[in-house]
């Protein structure tokens, strides 16, 4: 099987898998945004800055240009980070499953 065919099959499997877990991914994405906006409101940030903070935190990048200062907002930021880890793990699991399906299809 050519590499082009393998890539096509991989992306087809990846999209199929993401379609299956999309409800869970959607919930995680909404949770990240909501938590970020709540933190932003409590900290006095703009909505844009709040969403930016949420995804920087959720993807565990943590630039540090925005940091929560109160106990409640720090706890909410931890939950946003946990949602981001779950989201990343879910996407990675779907990608691994897609690769496994490609490999199993190759050996048949």
Number of C-alpha atoms within 10 A of each C-alpha: 6 6 8 9 10 15 13 11 17 21 15 13 20 22 16 14 17 19 12 12 14 15 11 14 20 12 13 20 19 13 17 27 21 17 24 30 22 20 28 24 14 14 16 11 17 12 16 12 15 23 21 17 30 30 19 20 26 27 18 14 11 15 10 10 8 17 16 17 11 11 9 12 20 14 13 19 23 15 18 29 23 18 23 24 16 17 21 14 12 17 17 13 15 20 19 14 16 22 19 14 15 16 13 10 10 10 6 5
